[in-house]
Amino acid sequence: MACPDLTTSLFWDDETGEVISADEYPRNWLGSEMSLKLEILRQEVVSWTIQSRNT
């Protein structure tokens, strides 16, 4: 399990001590399939937001 370093946007893995970027953290924690689903959802929300501003 990775723990956040509250002074930076980096995380580290408790087991390996390896530093993990903030972008990698959700993929490691949730798994690649769920991370992909969340990224698609994020893109859809951004698209809807842009569309609503243009109407």
N, C-alpha and C positions, 0 to 999 in steps of 0.2 A: 504494500500500500504506500502511496506517495503522500508526503506531508508538505503543506505549503510553507514557504518561507515568507512571512508577512512583510519583510522589508524589501522584497523584490517580487518580480512576476515569475520567478522560477520555483520549481518544485523539486523535491528530491525523493528518491526511492529508499525507503527504510531498509530494505533487504540488501540492496547493492550499494547504496550511498551515492548512486549516480544522479547527476542533476538532470531534471526533465524540464523542457520548456513549457510555458503555459499553454501552447498549442497542442503539445503532445499529451499533456496530463489527462484531458477528457478521453482521448483515444485509449490510453493505457487503462484508465479506471473503468470506462464503460464498454470497451471493446470496439473493434473497428466497424462492425455492422451497425451498432447503435449510434456511434459517432457519425457515420455516414447519414443515417436517418435524421439526426439532429441538424446536420449541415444543410441537408435538403430543406428541412423545415425552416431554418434560418433564412435561406435564400428566398423561400416563398413569402415569408413575413416581410422581408425587405422589399420584394416586388410589390406586394399588396400595399405597403406603406407608400411607395413611390407612386403607384397608380392612384391612390386616394388623394394624394397631394396635387395631382395633375387634373383632378376633376372638380 
